[in-house]
Amino acid sequence: MPINAKDVDWVEEPPMNFWEATFLPAVVDGLRATGHHVTHFKPVTQMYPEVASDLPKHYRGVHRLNRDDAGRVKCVACMMCATACPARCIDIVAQEAPKDDPNWVDRDKFPKSFVIDELKCIYCGMCEEACPVDAIEMTHIYDLTGMTRQEMLFDKEKLLSVFDQTKDCGLDPVRTHKGKLGPASDFEQLPTLGPATQVRSDDRSAKSATPGVIK
């Protein structure tokens, strides 16, 4: 569809005066800015690794698997983090919780194995956003090294050890204490939804209905 000529605003370049044509004002402004940087020099380079980096609170580093109050892994093997991961670096094998064990009566599954490939991870934080029970979180650990690719595969035991290492350091506190497992465990019963009536194709009044509501 062509653009209406009334909707186009033509902008003309303003004419340059004599001093602007010589570019002397621009040169003076550049020298003034350079002199300001020289006389007010403040280094911003951090001498790493001699000086530890001052990371922001929202920094996303190495993952961890949180424990609940009983010391168990919080993960319920719902596969939400693996589904949301754009790098496909999370591999989970679920296992049914033993019904005869009173320590596992509050959940149906738990991860038999939980592996994150830290070399594939892009540290986007989608996994912790998708987790309904706040089982997986990202920490401030950034100096991650390994001699082999196998060492960069963090299994469940290694991820739990990161939690034990960071939970009391002050930089990575446990972010929620809601429910036994997380915020999702606070829902005892979901609200019931009534059936929606179908709208006839010849019902023109549906156009005036409130958006998102079927009448």
Secondary structure, DSSP 8 states (H G I E B T S, - for coil): ----GGG----------HHHHHTHHHHHHHHHHHHHHHHT-------TTTS-----TT---SEEE-B-TTS-B------HHHHH-TT--EEEEEEE--TT-GGGTT-SEEEEEEEEETTT-----HHHHH-TT--EEE-S------SSSGGGEE-HHHHHHHHHHHTTSSSS------SSSSGGGG-SS-----------TT-GGGGGS-TT---
